[in-house]
């Protein structure tokens, strides 16, 4: 309960909004707490409490189904969710432009897809003293900068990057030779 209360009390909307995953960790805890409460309620000496415990699962399921139709979870039932999009193809091509065993910096959305073949991964701008060989940038969704090359070179002054891929908002910058 304290964790849930401080999340809703926080001015940071990522703790209680629907856009991020931070509250997903609490959902199994809440679900198990509900199961525990309903199990305990079934052994209550009061009939009305036992009756509530019998009816609550149907109510919870109904509320969940109704809410699902109003939130992004509804997209799981839409065939369009599973169709390949042009931007997805561009992202895959951008990731393919990064060679095996490279040192790469990117945003948190693309980083997991690079994990299978990059040697070292960093969130762009949080690399410490390491200067990545490649920057994979989603200029449309993450950085929202008009010039990824200037942005990359400003993140890592003195390194010098060159653009080797640009398609549909994705850009791959490679450390310039020399």
VOGU-3710 file (C-alpha; in Angstrom, 3 decimals, decimal comma):
1> xxxxxxxxxx> 0,000/0,000/0,000  2,732/2,592/0,764  4,324/2,039/-2,641  1,018/2,552/-4,411  0,211/5,650/-2,335  3,551/7,361/-2,993  3,267/6,631/-6,713  -0,126/8,307/-6,932  1,063/11,153/-4,715  4,151/11,784/-6,872
11> xxxxxxxxxx> 4,076/14,739/-9,286  5,905/12,525/-11,815  3,218/11,243/-14,249  5,369/8,294/-15,340  4,655/6,725/-11,942  0,910/6,734/-12,350  0,200/7,469/-16,018  -0,536/4,914/-18,725  2,410/5,806/-20,980  5,157/3,936/-19,123
21> xxxxxxxxxx> 5,688/0,540/-17,568  6,697/1,587/-14,058  3,431/0,504/-12,490  3,531/-2,917/-14,172  5,597/-4,298/-11,288  2,795/-3,502/-8,904  0,102/-5,317/-10,868  1,128/-8,865/-9,857  1,326/-7,701/-6,240  -2,162/-6,188/-6,423
31> xxxxxxxxxx> -3,529/-9,293/-8,135  -2,064/-11,620/-5,500  -3,315/-9,313/-2,740  -6,804/-9,521/-4,238  -6,621/-13,329/-4,362  -5,395/-13,438/-0,768  -8,162/-11,101/0,400  -10,856/-13,064/-1,405  -9,563/-16,346/0,019  -9,599/-14,929/3,550
41> xxxxxxxxxx> -13,043/-13,434/3,023  -14,467/-16,857/2,116  -13,740/-17,998/5,677  -15,432/-15,018/7,307  -18,121/-15,700/9,929  -20,316/-13,095/8,224  -22,425/-14,347/5,312  -22,417/-11,008/3,469  -18,583/-11,016/3,398  -18,540/-14,581/2,016
51> xxxxxxxxxx> -21,155/-13,523/-0,562  -19,004/-10,584/-1,603  -15,990/-12,900/-1,964  -18,022/-15,128/-4,301  -19,213/-12,199/-6,456  -15,979/-10,143/-6,526  -14,120/-12,209/-9,176  -16,945/-11,668/-11,691  -17,007/-7,948/-10,910  -13,225/-7,655/-11,225
61> xxxxxxxxxx> -13,263/-9,539/-14,530  -16,081/-7,337/-15,888  -14,267/-4,150/-14,904  -11,045/-5,457/-16,471  -12,784/-6,272/-19,763  -14,513/-2,881/-19,884  -11,297/-0,997/-19,103  -9,331/-3,053/-21,613  -11,509/-1,757/-24,416  -10,548/1,828/-23,487
71> xxxxxxxxxx> -6,796/1,411/-23,038  -3,906/0,401/-25,306  -4,329/-3,254/-24,319  -7,202/-3,352/-26,828  -4,624/-3,264/-29,612  -3,775/-6,913/-28,928  -7,107/-7,833/-30,511  -6,522/-5,714/-33,620  -4,954/-7,430/-36,655  -3,333/-4,104/-37,605
81> xxxxxxxxxx> -1,109/-4,436/-34,537  0,653/-7,396/-36,110  1,150/-5,973/-39,597  4,604/-4,787/-40,532  4,821/-1,033/-40,914  7,179/1,050/-43,041  8,772/2,571/-39,970  9,404/-0,882/-38,519  11,174/-1,912/-41,715  13,298/1,250/-41,537
91> xxxxxxxxxx> 14,221/0,488/-37,914  15,282/-3,037/-38,832  17,414/-1,695/-41,676  19,028/0,859/-39,352  19,897/-1,843/-36,850  21,301/-4,017/-39,640  23,689/-1,191/-40,558  25,516/-1,719/-37,260  28,180/-4,432/-37,546  28,667/-7,279/-35,095
101> xxxxxxxxxx> 30,736/-6,520/-31,981  30,451/-2,735/-32,326  30,337/-0,350/-29,397  26,951/1,315/-29,789  24,974/4,090/-28,139  21,284/4,534/-28,798  18,024/5,339/-27,097  16,287/3,031/-24,678  13,715/1,970/-27,261  16,250/0,678/-29,789
111> xxxxxxxxxx> 18,924/-0,567/-27,393  17,305/-3,945/-26,642  17,266/-4,793/-30,350  20,997/-4,153/-30,572  21,797/-6,416/-27,622  22,099/-9,557/-29,713  25,033/-8,403/-31,775  26,687/-5,345/-30,245  29,740/-5,761/-28,041  28,885/-2,951/-25,650
121> xxxxxxxxxx> 25,719/-0,890/-25,397  25,067/2,497/-23,884  22,250/4,977/-23,686  23,408/7,891/-25,830  24,917/10,610/-23,683  25,483/8,246/-20,733  28,633/6,504/-21,870  31,134/8,032/-19,460  34,588/8,107/-21,047  33,653/5,592/-23,768
131> xxxxxxxxxx> 33,190/7,005/-27,245  30,876/4,684/-29,183  31,714/3,463/-32,677  28,079/3,882/-33,731  25,092/5,973/-32,718  21,650/4,712/-33,657  19,235/7,636/-33,444  15,478/7,870/-33,764  15,215/11,571/-34,521  11,446/11,491/-34,734
141> xxxxxxxxxx> 10,531/9,792/-31,476  13,435/10,096/-29,091  15,849/12,913/-29,671  13,547/15,152/-31,715  16,537/17,011/-33,058  16,592/18,351/-36,602  20,203/17,325/-37,239  21,294/13,986/-35,777  24,843/14,397/-37,040  25,324/17,718/-35,236
151> xxxxxxxxxx> 23,652/16,276/-32,158  25,917/13,189/-32,144  29,031/15,274/-32,626  27,959/17,569/-29,785  27,441/14,578/-27,479  30,949/13,309/-28,179  33,111/16,305/-29,113  36,314/15,509/-30,935  35,179/12,075/-32,089  33,567/13,026/-35,392
161> xxxxxxxxxx> 30,715/10,969/-36,771  29,454/10,443/-40,303  25,937/9,506/-41,333  25,788/6,051/-42,951  22,035/5,478/-42,811  18,974/7,718/-42,815  15,471/6,470/-43,438  12,058/7,336/-42,003  13,463/9,150/-38,966  16,144/6,593/-38,118
171> xxxxxxxx> 19,769/7,510/-38,536  22,961/5,570/-37,963  26,143/7,523/-37,335  29,547/5,868/-37,566  32,738/7,154/-36,028  34,642/8,810/-38,869  37,919/7,099/-39,785  41,074/8,778/-38,656
//
